C-alpha cells in the first residue's frame, strides 16, 4: 500500500507541471465568409468607344470583408509575458482559390512576444503601422468598398519579412516596423503581388520598407498618425528601380458618440513609380490619342507624384441589430498633366453608404453602395475593389451596389 501511495504521489508530482503548462496554452481556429451579388455599371475598360465590352453587369463579389480563415494562439510564460502566433489566409469562396498572390497564409504569418509592460514584438508577414494609423478612421477596412478604391495599399495593408514593435504608454500607442523584403509574391500587377521580396545582402534600399505609428486614444476621442516608406526593386510592380520610393503620411482624428465613431483623415502620398496616378486600367481617351507618354518612372507617366486623399467617415448603430456607416472621400493630384494630350487636373471623388443587419452574433446581412466620380481626362478609379476591377473610362463615373451575407466562425 505504501509503495502504491508513493507511486501515485510521484506520478501526480510529475504530471502536474505538464497539465499546468497545457492549461496556459490557448489555440483558436477562426474565420469568416462573405459573398455578395454586385451590380456595377459602365464596366467596360473602354466605355464610350467602339469597344463592345459589357457596360452594366451583375457578378458575384467578395463582399464587405475578405473571406479568410486562421489559427492563432498564446502561451502564458509567466509574469504577464505571452508567446503569440497567428497564421491567416485569405480565399475566394467564388472558386475556392487562395488570395494575396496565391499564398497559403497571405494575410498574416507571424510569431512573437507580448507583455503588458514591455509591449508587443512580432516577426513575419503582418499588418504594417500604416494599417493601425488608418484603422480607427476607416469602418470599411479592406473590403470591396471604401478607401481601398482610392488607395490600393489600404486594401493590402500587410508587409512580408516584417519586424514590428508596438506598445501603449497611458493613452499613447507607439509603433515601429522594418522590412528587408516587403512583398515576395509574384505573378500579379498590383500591390498584393508586388514582386519585391528579395532580401538582398548589404542592400540599403532594395525592396525595403519601414513605418512608424503615433496614436492618442481617450474614452471620447482620439488622434492617429503614421508614416510608411517603400522602396523598389528591379522586377517590382510600380517601383521598378531600387532607389524609387513610395511614401504615405497619415493624420486623422475621431470622436466616439453613443457607440459610434466619426472620423476625419488625410493621407499624403508621394509615388515615384511608373504608375503614379491611374485608377485600375488605362483610360480609353488616352489610348485613342495614341497611347501614354513613353517616359518611365519618377511619377511622370501621367501625373504629378504627389497626391492628397482626404475623407470623412462615420459608423453608427441605430438599433439593437442595425447599424449604418459611410465614407465621403476625395483623391486629388497636386499637379496637373501638361503634355501631348492636353492639360488636366486629376481627382476622384467617392461616397459609400452601408447598412448592416445582424441576424446573430456571427451572421449579418448588408447592402452597400459606392459611387465614384472621376474628374479630369485620364483618372479612372473604380467604385469596386474586387480582384477584377471593372474600370470606368477616364473622367467617368461609376456605381457599385453590393447585397450579401457575412458569417464568422
N, C-alpha and C positions, 0 to 999 in steps of 0.2 A: 504494500500500500504506500509506504514511504517513497519507494522508487517511482511508482506511478505518479505520485503527487509532485515529486521533484521534476519529472519529465514534463508534466503538464505546465508547471511554473516556468521552466526553461523555455518551452515552446511558446508560451504566451509572451515571454520577455523578448524572444527573437522576432516574433511576428508583429508585435505591437508597433514598432517603428515603421515597418513596411506598410501596415494599414494606415497609420497616421500620415505617412507620406502620400499614399494613394488618395486620401481624403482631401488633400490640399491641392490636387491637380484637377483642373476643370477643362474639358474639351467639348466644344459645341459645333454641331453641323447646322448650317442655316442657309437661307437663300430667299429669292423672290422671283416670280414670273410675272411678266407684264406684256400683254398683247393688246393692240388697238386696231380698229379699222380706221384708216386715214383717207380723207378726201383732200386732194391738193389740186389747185388749178394752175394753168399756164405752166405746165410741167415739161415743156419742150426746151432743150438747150438752145434752140434757135427759133424761139417763138416769134411770130410775126413775119417770118421769111417764107420761102418756098418749102422749107423743111416740113415733112408730113408727120413728124413726131406727135403722138397723142398729147393734147394740151391740157385736158382735165381728166383726172382718173381717181379710182379707188385702189387702195392696196392695203396689205397687212403691214403694220408698222411696229417697231419696238415699244412704243408707248411712252408713258411719262417718266419711267425709270428704266434702268438697264436690267435685263434678266440676268441673274447670276446665282452661284452657289459658293459656299466656302466652308472652311474648317478653321476655327480659332481656339486658342487655349491659353491658359495661365497656370503657373505653378508657384505656390507660395514658398519663398525661400527664407522667410523669417524676417522679423523686424520691419515689415511692410514692403520689403523688396519682392518683386514678382518677375519670373521669366515669362515672356509673352511670345506668341507667334500667330500669324494669320496667313492662310492660303486661300485665295479668292479668284475665281474665274468667271468671266462673262460668256454668255452664249446666246444664240438666236433660236427662240422656240419655233420660228417660222420653218427652219430647215435643220435645226439641231447642230449647226456648226459653231465653232468657238469664235469668240470676238477678240478684240485687241490684237490684231495681227496673227490670229491663229494660235495664241499661246494658251497653255493649259491653265495657268494661274496668271492671266494677263492683267487682272485688276490689282491684286496685291500678293506678295510673297516675301514676307519679312520675318525676322526673329529679333528679339531684343530684351531689354530690361526696363522695368517700370517701378519707380519709387515715389511715394507721395512727397518726399522732401527733395530728392536729387533730380527728379524728372524722368523723362521717357527717352531712351536711346534705342534706335532701331536700325537694322541693316537689311537692304534688299529692295525689291520693287515696291513702291508705296506712294501715297499721296505726298505731293510737294507742299512747301509752305504757302505757295500761292493759292492752293486749294483752301487751306484753312483761313486765309485772308478774305476769300470771296464767299465762303460757305454761309456766313450769317447774313449776307446781303442778297442771296440768290435762292429762293424757295424752289426753283426748278432743277437744281443740281445739274446732272449730266444727261438729262433726258432729251427727248426729241424736240421739245420746245424750250424756249428760254434763251439765256445769254449765250449758250453754246452755238446758236445760229449766227451770232455776230463775231464770236471769237472761238475758234475750234479748240484752243487749248483749255477752254472751260469744260469742254466735253471730254478731254483727255488729260485729266489733272494728276497724272502719275508719272514717275520717273524711274528708270532702271538704275541698278547699281548705286542706290541712294544711301548715304549716311545721314541720319536725321536725329535731331535732338529738340525736344520741347519741354518747357517747364512753366509752372504757374508761380507767381510771386504776388500773393494777395489778389487784387483784381487784374493784375497784368499777366499776360501769357506771352512768352518769348520763344522763338524757334529759329533754327538754322539748319540748312541741309547742303550737301555737296555730292555730285555725281561725276565719276570719271568716264561714264558712257551712258548717255541719257536715254537712248531708245534703240535697242538692238533688233527689233522686229523688222523684217524686210518684206518686200512684195507689194507695197502699197504706196499711194501718193497722198498721204495725209500724215498729220502729226501722230496718229496712232501707230503707224508703221513708218517710222522716220528714217530707217536705215542708218542710224548713227549711234551704234552701241560699242564701238571699238574703244577699249581701254588701252590706249597707246602709251607705252612706257616713255616717261620723260616728256610727254606732250603737255603743254600748258593750256591749250585751248581745245584740241580735237575732241568734239562731241561731249564736251564737259558742260556742267550746269551747276548753278548754286542759287540759293534763295534765303531770304530772311522773313520773319514774321514778328509783328508787334501788335498786340491786341489789348484793349482795356474794356472789361465787361463788368457791369453792375446789374442789380436786380431790374432796373427800368430802362437802361440804355447802354450803348457800347460804341467803341471806335475800333476799326480794324484796318490794318495796313500791312503791306508786304511788298517784296521786290524779288524778281526772278530774272536770271540771265542764262540764256542757252547759246552754245557755240556750235558751229557747223563742222562738217567733215566732207571728205572727197565724194562720197556717194549718198550723202544725206538728202532727204527731201527738203526743199526750200533753201536751207542754208548749205550751199554746195562747196564752200571753202572753209578751211579751219579757222580763219580769222573773221568770218562773218558772225554777227551776233544778233540775237533777238532778245529783247528785254521787255518786261512788263512791271510797271509800278502801280500799286493799288492803294486807294484810300477811300474809306467809307464810314458811315455811321448808321446806327439803327436805334429805334425806340421799341420798347415792349409795352403792349397795351392789351389788357384783358385776354391774355393767351395768344395774342397775335404779334406780328413784327412788321414794322415799316422801316425800309432801308433806302439809303441814297448812296450810290457808289460811283467811282471814277477810276478808269484804267487807262494809263498812257502806255502805248505800245511803240517800240522802236524796232523795225524789222528791216534788216539789210538783205534779206533773201530774194530769190528770183521771183517769188510770188508775194508781193508786198501788199496787194490790195484787192485782188479779185475775190469774188464770192466762191461758188462751188464749181464754176466752169467758165470757159471763155465766152464773152459776150458776142452774140452774132453780129452786132453792129461793128465791132472791131474786126471780125472775120470778113465781113462784107467789104470793108475798106482796105483789104489786102493783108490782114494779119497784124499782130502786135509788133512793137519795136523789137529789133533783134538784140538789143542790149541785154546784158546778163548781170544779175546781182546788184547789190548795194541799193535795192529798192527802186531802181529807175526803170523797171519793166513797165510799170503802169502809173504808179502814184508816188507821192512823197512817202518815205518810210515811216513818218510819224503819224500816229492816229490817236484819237481820243474816243473812248467808249464811256458814256455816262448813262445811268439808269436809275429808275425809281421802282422799288419792289414793295409788295405787301402780301401778307399771309394772315388770314383772319378766320377763326371758327365762328360760325353764325348759329349753330345749333349743336346738339349733342353729337350728331353723326355727320354734320355737313360743314364744309369749310370752302372758302374761296381764296384764291391767290392770283397774283398777276405781276407782270413786269412791263414797264414802258422804257424803251432804250433807244439810244442813237449812237451810231458809229460814224465818225467823221474824220477824213484825212486832212491833215493840217495844210497841205499844199494843194495846188491844182496841177492837173496834167496839161502841159503845153507842148504840142508837137504835131506829128503827121496827121492825127485825127482830130485836131482842134483843141479847144480849151474846155476843161470840165473839172468842176469841184465835186468830188465823190463823197457820198454819205449814204447810210442806210438807216431807216427808222423802223422799229418793230414794236408791236404791242401784243401781249399774250395774256389771256384770261383762262382760268381753270376752276372748275367746281368738282369737289371730291365728296362722294357719299360712302361712308364706311358701313358695310354690311355686318362686319365684325371687327375684332381687333386685328385680324390678319387679312381680310378681304375687303376691297374697295372698288367701286365703280366711279368713273370720271368722264368728264367732257372737257376738252382743252382746245382752244382756237388761237392761232397766231397769224397776224397779218404783217408782212414785210413789204416795205416801200423803199425801193432803191432810187436815190436821187443822183443825177449825173448821167453820163453817157455809157459807162462801162461796168460799174458795180452791179453784180447780180447775186446778191446774197439770198439764200433760200429761206423760206418760212419753216423748213423742216430740217432737223439734224439727223435724220435716219441715215443708215450706212450709205445708201444710194441717194445722194442729194439731188432732187429734181430742180435743176437750176431754172430760174426765170431769166428773161433777156435783160441786157444792160439797160439800166434805168427803169426797169419794170417793177410791178408789184405782184405779190403772190399771197394766197391764203391757204392755210393748212388747218384742218379740223380733225381731232382725234376723239374717238369714243372707245373706251376699253375697260379692261378689268386687271387689277393687280392683286396677287396673292403672295403673302410672305409665310415662310415656314422656319 
